[in-house]
């Protein structure tokens, strides 16, 4: 599975994969070859990271405002898009506690998406258990992945 990376306003992000993603709607065939043409969505959300204070499952951002670009993207421009919310903690505390806290954080963001009109069936949640120095995941956060 290949991913397409875009830079928007200086932010590097993965937009989607070439298989099963509604962002890639245009294909062409010639002499047995299939070529996929990446099409940028009508609106690309800028931030994919919801942050949390230490030992808290309450987002630091006002999610009704923060998630608006994501809601527009999902409901108006990509009605078939699904998301994975990946919650994380940090290295303080036990692995079990941090896993549960990461999951609580992901569920808090999921609830906000649902309150703003996204079907629960389109949202998956996961926890990274804890943050480690080699991880690309920001500690004490939820990453929104399409």
Number of C-alpha atoms within 10 A of each C-alpha: 7 8 11 12 12 15 10 11 7 8 9 11 17 12 22 21 17 17 12 11 15 19 21 19 12 11 10 10 9 7 5 7 8 10 11 14 13 17 12 11 14 12 14 16 18 15 14 17 18 23 21 19 13 13 15 15 22 14 18 12 12 10 15 13 10 16 21 14 16 23 21 16 18 20 16 11 17 17 14 11 17 18 17 17 27 24 35 30 33 24 15 12 12 12 16 11 15 24 22 20 24 32 23 21 30 27 22 19 25 24 14 15 21 15 12 15 11 19 13 13 9 16 21 15 20 20 21 22 22 25 22 14 10 6 10 8 20 18 22 27 27 33 22 21 17 17
